[in-house]
Amino acid sequence: MAETPLDLSLDAPALTARLVDFPSVSGDEKALADAIEEALRALPHLTVDRYGNNVVARTHLGRAERVVLAGHIDTVPIADNVPSRLDDNGVLWGCGTSDMKSGVAVQLRIAATVPAPNRDLTFVFYDNEEVAAHLNGLGHVADAHPDWLAGDFAVLLEPSDAQVEGGCQGTLRVLLRTAGERAHSARGWMGSNAIHSAAPILARLASYEPRRPMIDGLEYHEGLNAVAIEGGVAGNVIPDVCTVTVNFRYAPDRTEQEALAHVREVFADCDIAEFVVDDHSGAALPGLSHPAAAAFMAAVGGTARPKFGWTDVSRFSALGVPAVNYGPGDALVAHKRDEHVAVERITHCEERLRAWLTA
């Protein structure tokens, strides 16, 4: 399948199926990036650049405004759900159907069929979104070629069930380590149990009351949770180390520094031997008051919602480009073995974007 060219004359649902049938698990996106680059270079109205397995295509029509349409081409590991399958109810099944090859298919269809949009367009297809932040292809392009991502407004076609989702939460992951002293469990009093010392951390998490701030008319819901705990040496040993992994999902009215300071404050009274920041990606404000965002909302319709989770709208925000999430997939089925997308949602998103860009 990796050697089969992409046919951009296919409708968006059929193109989604072809994209799903190109396996592109994070770190193995080259074949799909090659196919996307080849298909886009055949379009005379676009200039195409590539950096690693990241492909950027742009119009240069001298319009008053430039819009970026962006999407990642990688997926989580396949779970016996490739090749794609279309059922009799108009539902397409397979790895990446929702997150987010249906969105990528919409991007490609707009690139191929809207040669003279009312705004200049930049199409970004990038790798390694589903893994650690330092591997993210959009981040690499932003560092090496920030001019490729310049724009007045960006739409990230992440799964949002064909509704606009503003901004995104920040995500901070920390490792809280407690220390003890090893001893034989038959003489536990001779040591100090590091797992027991983690109890105040867990109690603090269990009693934590998350904020629910209103930002640009959207209610965000923060969360502070233990997502892993590790400790123990053997069945007859008092452990001397325990690590609690804590994830803080925070609203976009906090900066990265404020989020980290808040987590430190929550656990300030706990006996923590080591506090390690394991991963951190900042939040993004909704930006719905921006004129381009207002025009986009008017064109696609519906009611804006807050984005629960982190997406690369954060990277665009850091570049000074207001951005929203808008894609045909459903985040509730992303990464699942039975991942799927409704064909109607794919068609709807394509039609709404086309109307906005040709009105």
C-alpha positions in Angstrom: 0.0 0.0 0.0 2.9 2.4 0.8 3.8 2.4 -2.9 0.3 3.4 -4.1 0.0 7.1 -5.0 -2.6 9.1 -3.3 -5.5 10.0 -5.6 -6.8 13.4 -4.5 -9.8 13.2 -6.9 -11.3 10.7 -4.5 -14.0 12.1 -2.2 -12.9 12.8 1.4 -14.3 9.6 3.0 -12.7 7.4 0.3 -9.4 9.4 0.7 -9.7 8.8 4.5 -9.8 5.1 3.9 -6.7 5.2 1.6 -4.8 7.2 4.3 -5.8 4.7 7.0 -4.5 1.9 4.8 -1.1 3.6 4.8 0.2 2.4 8.2 1.9 5.4 9.8 2.5 4.7 13.5 4.5 7.4 15.2 8.1 7.2 14.0 7.2 5.3 10.8 5.5 8.1 8.8 8.0 8.3 5.8 5.9 6.3 3.3 2.8 8.4 4.0 4.8 11.7 4.0 6.3 10.6 0.6 2.8 10.0 -0.8 1.4 13.3 0.5 4.4 15.2 -0.9 4.1 13.6 -4.3 0.4 14.3 -4.5 0.8 18.0 -3.5 3.7 18.6 -5.9 1.4 17.7 -8.8 -0.8 20.7 -7.9 0.5 23.8 -9.8 -1.1 26.3 -7.5 0.9 25.2 -4.5 4.6 25.5 -3.5 5.7 22.5 -1.4 8.5 22.2 1.2 9.6 19.3 3.3 11.5 19.0 6.5 12.0 15.5 7.7 8.7 13.8 7.4 6.8 17.1 7.6 5.3 18.5 4.5 4.1 22.1 4.1 2.3 23.4 1.0 1.3 27.0 0.4 -0.6 29.3 -2.0 0.8 32.7 -2.9 -2.1 34.7 -4.2 -1.5 37.9 -2.3 -4.7 37.7 -0.3 -5.2 39.9 2.7 -5.2 37.0 5.1 -3.4 33.7 5.4 -5.0 30.7 7.1 -3.1 27.5 8.2 -4.8 24.1 8.0 -2.8 21.6 10.0 -2.9 17.9 10.9 -0.6 15.2 12.1 -0.2 12.1 9.9 0.9 9.6 12.6 -1.3 7.2 14.7 -1.0 5.3 17.8 0.0 1.6 17.4 -2.3 -0.5 15.2 -4.6 -2.8 17.2 -5.7 -5.3 14.5 -7.7 -2.4 13.0 -6.1 -1.9 9.6 -7.1 -2.1 6.8 -10.0 0.3 7.0 -13.6 -1.0 6.7 -16.8 0.9 5.6 -20.0 -0.6 7.1 -23.6 -0.3 5.7 -24.4 2.5 8.2 -21.9 5.0 6.7 -19.3 4.5 9.4 -15.6 4.0 8.5 -13.6 1.9 10.9 -9.8 1.7 11.4 -6.8 3.0 13.2 -6.6 6.8 12.6 -10.0 7.2 11.2 -10.9 9.6 13.9 -7.5 10.8 15.1 -6.9 12.2 12.6 -6.7 10.9 9.1 -10.2 12.0 8.3 -9.1 15.5 9.1 -6.0 15.1 6.9 -8.2 13.8 4.1 -10.2 17.1 4.4 -7.0 19.1 4.2 -5.9 17.3 1.1 -9.3 17.7 -0.6 -9.2 21.4 0.1 -5.7 21.7 -1.2 -6.6 19.8 -4.4 -10.0 21.4 -5.2 -9.8 25.0 -4.0 -7.0 26.5 -6.2 -8.1 30.1 -5.7 -9.4 30.5 -2.1 -10.4 33.9 -0.7 -7.6 33.6 1.8 -4.0 32.4 1.2 -3.7 28.9 2.6 -0.9 26.9 4.2 -1.3 23.2 4.6 0.8 21.5 7.2 1.2 17.7 7.5 3.5 16.6 10.4 4.8 13.6 12.2 5.2 12.3 15.7 2.2 14.1 17.4 1.2 11.0 19.4 4.5 10.6 21.3 6.7 12.8 23.5 6.6 16.5 22.9 10.3 16.8 21.9 9.6 14.5 18.9 6.7 16.5 17.6 7.2 17.4 13.9 5.2 20.7 14.1 7.6 21.7 16.9 10.6 20.9 14.7 9.2 22.9 11.8 8.5 25.8 14.1 12.1 25.8 15.3 13.7 25.3 11.9 11.4 27.2 9.6 9.0 29.4 11.5 8.2 31.4 8.4 6.6 28.3 6.9 3.9 28.5 9.7 3.2 32.2 9.5 -0.5 33.1 9.3 -3.3 35.1 10.7 -5.4 32.2 11.9 -5.0 28.4 12.1 -7.4 25.4 12.1 -6.1 22.2 13.5 -8.2 19.3 12.2 -8.0 17.3 15.4 -11.1 15.3 16.2 -13.8 17.6 17.5 -17.0 15.9 16.2 -17.4 18.7 13.6 -17.7 21.4 16.3 -15.3 24.2 17.0 -13.3 23.6 20.1 -11.4 26.6 21.4 -7.9 26.6 22.8 -6.6 23.6 24.7 -5.6 22.6 28.2 -2.0 22.5 29.2 -0.5 19.2 30.4 2.2 18.9 33.1 3.5 15.5 34.2 5.7 15.3 37.3 7.3 12.5 39.2 7.0 12.7 43.0 9.6 10.4 44.7 9.5 9.5 48.4 12.5 7.9 50.1 12.8 5.3 52.8 15.2 2.7 54.1 15.3 -1.0 53.0 14.8 -3.7 55.6 13.6 -7.3 55.8 9.8 -7.3 55.9 9.9 -9.6 58.9 11.6 -6.7 60.8 9.9 -3.8 59.1 10.6 -1.5 62.1 14.3 -1.6 61.1 13.5 0.3 57.9 11.3 3.0 56.6 8.6 2.2 54.0 8.7 4.6 51.0 5.4 3.4 49.7 3.7 4.3 53.0 5.4 7.7 52.8 3.5 8.3 49.5 0.1 8.2 51.4 0.0 12.0 52.0 0.5 12.6 48.2 -2.4 10.3 47.4 -4.6 11.8 50.1 -3.8 15.3 48.7 -4.8 14.1 45.2 -8.0 12.5 46.4 -9.2 15.7 48.2 -8.1 18.0 45.4 -10.9 20.4 44.1 -10.3 21.3 40.5 -11.0 24.8 39.1 -13.6 25.3 36.4 -12.8 28.8 35.0 -14.8 30.6 32.3 -12.6 31.9 29.5 -14.0 33.6 26.4 -17.4 32.1 27.4 -16.1 28.5 27.6 -15.9 26.6 30.8 -12.7 24.6 31.2 -12.3 21.8 33.8 -8.9 21.3 35.4 -7.7 18.0 36.8 -4.9 16.8 39.0 -4.5 13.0 39.1 -2.1 10.2 39.8 -1.6 8.2 36.6 1.0 5.7 37.9 2.7 4.6 41.0 5.8 2.5 41.2 7.6 1.0 44.2 8.7 -2.2 45.7 11.8 -4.4 45.6 10.7 -7.9 46.5 8.0 -9.7 48.5 10.1 -9.7 51.6 11.8 -6.2 51.4 10.6 -2.9 52.8 11.0 -0.5 49.8 13.2 2.5 50.0 11.9 4.3 46.9 8.4 5.1 45.6 7.4 7.2 42.6 4.0 8.7 42.1 3.4 10.1 38.6 1.0 13.0 38.6 -0.6 14.6 35.6 -2.0 18.2 35.8 -4.4 19.2 33.1 -4.8 23.0 33.4 -6.9 25.7 31.9 -5.5 28.2 29.4 -5.6 31.1 31.8 -2.5 29.7 33.5 1.0 30.0 32.1 3.4 27.1 32.3 5.2 28.7 35.2 2.0 29.3 37.1 0.9 25.7 36.5 4.2 24.3 37.8 4.1 26.6 40.8 0.5 25.5 41.6 1.5 21.8 41.6 4.5 22.5 43.9 2.2 24.4 46.2 -0.3 21.5 46.4 2.4 19.1 47.6 4.4 21.6 49.6 3.6 19.9 52.9 4.3 16.3 51.7 7.7 14.7 52.4 9.0 14.4 48.9 12.6 13.5 48.3 12.6 14.4 44.6 10.3 16.5 42.4 11.0 15.9 38.7 9.2 17.5 35.7 8.8 14.7 33.3 6.9 16.4 30.5 5.2 19.8 30.0 3.3 21.4 27.2 1.5 24.7 27.7 -2.1 25.6 27.2 -3.6 27.9 24.5 -6.3 30.5 24.9 -9.4 30.1 22.8 -8.9 33.2 20.7 -12.5 33.2 19.6 -12.7 37.0 19.8 -10.2 37.3 16.9 -12.0 38.5 13.7 -10.8 35.5 11.7 -12.1 33.1 14.4 -15.4 34.9 14.4 -15.7 34.6 10.6 -14.8 31.0 10.9 -17.5 30.4 13.5 -20.1 32.1 11.4 -19.2 30.0 8.4 -19.1 26.5 10.1 -21.9 27.1 12.5 -22.6 25.3 15.8 -21.6 26.3 19.3 -18.0 26.6 20.3 -16.8 24.2 23.1 -13.7 24.1 25.2 -11.0 21.6 24.2 -10.4 19.1 27.0 -6.9 17.8 26.2 -3.7 19.2 24.7 -3.4 19.8 21.0 -0.9 21.7 18.8 -3.1 24.8 18.9 -0.7 25.5 21.7 2.2 25.7 19.3 0.4 28.0 17.0 -0.6 30.2 20.0 3.1 30.4 21.0 3.9 31.5 17.4 1.3 34.3 17.7 -1.2 32.6 15.5 -4.8 32.3 16.9 -6.0 28.7 16.4 -9.0 26.4 17.0 -9.7 22.7 16.7 -12.2 21.6 14.1 -12.3 18.2 12.6 -14.6 15.3 11.7 -13.4 12.7 14.2 -14.7 12.1 17.6 -12.1 12.4 20.4 -14.1 9.9 22.5 -13.1 7.0 20.2 -9.6 8.1 19.4 -6.9 5.5 20.1 -9.5 2.8 20.7 -9.5 -0.6 19.1 -12.9 0.2 17.6 -11.9 3.7 16.4 -14.2 5.0 13.7 -15.7 8.1 12.1 -19.0 8.8 10.5 -18.7 9.5 6.8 -21.3 12.3 7.2 -19.0 14.1 9.5 -16.1 14.0 7.0 -18.3 15.4 4.3 -19.8 18.0 6.5 -16.4 19.4 7.6 -15.2 19.5 4.0 -18.3 21.4 2.9 -18.1 23.9 5.7 -14.4 24.6 5.1 -15.0 25.0 1.4 -17.8 27.4 2.0 -15.7 29.5 4.3 -12.7 29.6 1.9 -14.8 30.3 -1.3 -17.5 32.7 0.0 
